[in-house]
Amino acid sequence: MGETVLQVSGLHRRYGTVRAVDDVSFTLARGGSLGIVGESGSGKTTTARIVVGLESADAGQVRMRGVERTGRVRGRTARLARARDVQMVFQDPFLSLDPRLSVAAGLRETLRLHFPGADHTRRIAELLDQVGLGARTHDALPRQLSGGQRQRVAIARALAVEPAVLVLDEAVAALDVSVQAQILNLLADIRAETGVGYLFITHDLGVVRCVTDDVIVMRQGRIVEEGSTAQVLAQPQHPYTRLLLESVPRPGWDPHAITAARRALDPAPAHPDRTTRQSTAHH
């Protein structure tokens, strides 16, 4: 087990009477990959937004590399410091990429903000190569790129500030299956090369199986199961985890049995897991 780069302790977040996040705690080691799994309304995205500072917790603590980073930060210096700790890649990168800026110009803007006074030409080339784009997309605008290429640009921009943690919120959910596999392989390579830690927010157990070392399962704002990914997926202990696994379509799959199993779980009101907008702020 390496150095702990992210420590989350006792997070709570309410929306009115609804407990969106209820006493959530976990850690992430340098170079580790942790999945947070659950259906819509489970609280997984709210948890991620608290970690990156897009939401504030009612209680609890987020520590990055030993420094408390709970809640929103004030002041340019503090915002930049937090951004160098953690970056977020959203499901739809088109919403977070400036449509007026070419790929290179967008990367240069990020690099100038965090590393002023340097010539960033070489670093831009390195980032494009790192995400498998290269010079051919240097001057392209976001609208001229495919969905997979845009996601690669979003990953490059997040990596530009050399964060300790990359939060990926359903980052491959909108991509074709073949492109998903390419991006997941790319992320595995980047983790091995850089030692960045991943926090994967997803409902897709296939993604979890491919790219995470450990997983926590959330339901109704609480963690109901956690452990190594291999163990949790092979021998799930909680009925909800078993339901998620049984809900994956496969030969002989019986949707009626899944519906019955879902009804057997305690009914619960839907929780607001996602806001109606994705912040395009990049700290």
N, C-alpha and C positions, 0 to 999 in steps of 0.2 A: 504494500500500500504506500503510495507516494505522498507528497505534500498535499495537504488539504487546501484547495484554492477557493472553494465555496462551501460555506456552512450556513444552513437555514435552520432556524430554531423556533418552534412554537408559533408559526404564522397563523394569524386569524384575520379574516376579512368578511364583513357583513355588508349586504345591500338591503337596507330595511330590516325585515325579519328573517331574511334568508342568509344562511351561513355558507358563503361561497367557498371559503377556505377555513378549515377548522382544525387547528393544532397540527400543522404540517411541519415536519422536520426531516432534513436529509443532508448529506454531505457529498461533495464531489472532489475527487483527487485530481492532481495535475495529470493531464493526459487520459483521464477516465471518460467514460461515456455512460450517462444515466438516462434512462427513459422514464417519462411520466406518462402513463397510459390511462385512458378513461374515455367514456362517451361524452358527447356534448353536454355541458352542465355539470361535469364532474369536478370542476375547479382547477383543472390543469393549466389552462391558459391564464387565468387570474394569478395563479402561483407564479408562472413565468413572468408576467408583467410586473409583479412585485419585485422579483429578483432583479430585473433590469431597471427598475425605477420608474416605470410607466404607470404604476398604481402604488398607492400607499397601504400598508398593512395597518389594521386597527391595533394589533399587538404582535409581538415576535421580533425576530432579528435576522438580518441578512449580513453576513460577513464575507468579504472578498479578500483573500490573501491576508487574513487576520485583521482587516480594517472594517469597521462597521459601515455598511452602505444601505441601511434601511431607509425606505421612503424616498421621496423626491429630494434632490439636492439643489441648493441655491448657489449662484455664482459660477462664472465661466470656468475657473480653475477646478472647482469641485466636479462640475459636469464632465470636463475633459478627463479627470482622473478616474471617474466612474466608467466612462466609455472605454478607457484603456484596460479596465478590469473585465467588462462584459459587453458583448455585442449581441444583437438579435437579428435573425434572418426570418422574414415572414413568409407565409404561404404564397402570397402574390407579390413578387418583387416589383412589379410595374407600379404599385402604389407607393413604393418608397424610393424609386429611382427618379431623379429629376428628368422629365421628358425633354428639356431644352439642352441638356449636357450630353456630350459624347461619353463613351465608356472611359476614355482616358481623362477627359476633363472632370468627370465625377470623382474618379480616384484621386486626381491631383488636388481637388478641393478638400477632400478628406485628409490627405497627407499634409497639406499646408496648414490645416487647422491644428493638427496634433504635432507636427514636426516642422515648424516655420523656419524659413531661411535656408532650406536645402534645395538642391536640384533633384526633383523626384522622378526624372525620366527613367532612370535605371530601375527604380523600385516599382514603377508602374508596369514596366516590361516583366519584371519578376512575378508580380501578382497575377498578371494575365496568363503567364506561362504556368503558374502554380495551379490555376483553376482550369487549365486546358483550353484557353481561348487563343492566346498568342496575338500577333500583330494584326491579324486580319480583321479583328473587331475594334481596333484602337480608336477609330474615328466614327464608329457606328452610334446611332442614337438608339435608345431603348426600344422604340417602336419598330426598328429594323432588325431586331433580334428575335429568335425563337424563345419560347418559355424557358427551355432548359438553359439557353445562353444567358437570359436575363437573371436566372437564379445563380449562375456561375458568377456574374458580375456582382450580384448582391453579396455573395460569399467573399469575393475578392475585396470588396469595400469593407466588410466586417473584419477581415484579416489584416487590413492595412494598418490598423492601430495596434496590432500584436496583442490582442486580448488574452486573458487567462482562460476565459469561458466564452463559448459560443452557444447561445440559446437558439434552437431551431424549432420554430412553431409551425408544425405541419408543413415543413419546408419542401417536401416532395409530393404532397397530396394532390396538387393540381397538375402534375406532370404525367405523361404517358408512362406505362410500365417500363418500357425499354429505357426511357430517359431517366426515370427514377433510379434504375439500377446503376446508370452511369454516374449520377450525382452521389449516390450512396458510396460507390467505390471511390469516387473523388474525395469524399469526406473522410473515408477510412485512411486514405493515403496522406491527407493533410494532417490528420491527428497523429499518425506515426512520425511524420516529418517534423512537426512543430511542437508537439506536446500540449496543444490546446485541449481543454476539457469541453465535452459536449453535454448539453442538457437538451434531450429530444422530447418535444411535446407532440404526442401523436395518438391517434386512435387505431393505428395500423400495426397489428402485432407482427406482421411480416417485416416492417421497418425495424421494429424493436429487436427482433431476432437477428437481423443482419448487422446492426451497427451499435448495439449497446452491450455493456458488460453487466450492468445491474438495472433493475427496473422497480418502480413503485407503481402500484395500481390505486387510482383514486376513484371514489364514488361519493357523491353528495358532499364534496368538500373535504373528505377525510381520506387518509391512506388506509386501505383495507388489507393490502398485502405488499411485501417488499422482499427483495433478495436478489441473488444472481439471476440474470435473465434466463440462463439455461435451466436453472432449478424451478423458477416460477412458471415458465412455460411448459416444462415437462411434468411437474407435479404441483399444480395449483392447489392451494389450501382453502381459499375463500370461494364461496358460491358465485360471487360476482366475477372473479377471475375466470372460473370455469365457464361461466356464461359467455364472457368475451371470446374465449377460445372456441366454444361450440358455435358461436355466431358466424364464424368465418366459413363462407360457402365452400363445399367440397363434395366429392361423390358420396351419395347417400345422405346428404344434408337434409334435415327435416325442419323447415321453418316453423311448423306448428309446435314442435317440441321446444323450440327456442322461445316461442311466445309463452308457452306454459311455464317454462323455467323463469322467464322474466316476471310473470305475474306472481310467482312464488316468493320473489324477493319483496321486501317491504316497499310499498309504494312511496314515492317521494316527489315533492314538487321540483320542477326544473330550476336549476340554478343558472344565474347569468355568468356564463364562462367567457363569452367573447363580447366585447363592446361592438357597437355598430360601425365603428371605424377603426382603422389601423393607423396608429401614429406613424408619421413619416419622419419624425424627429430622429436624428441619429446622434443624440447627445452632443 
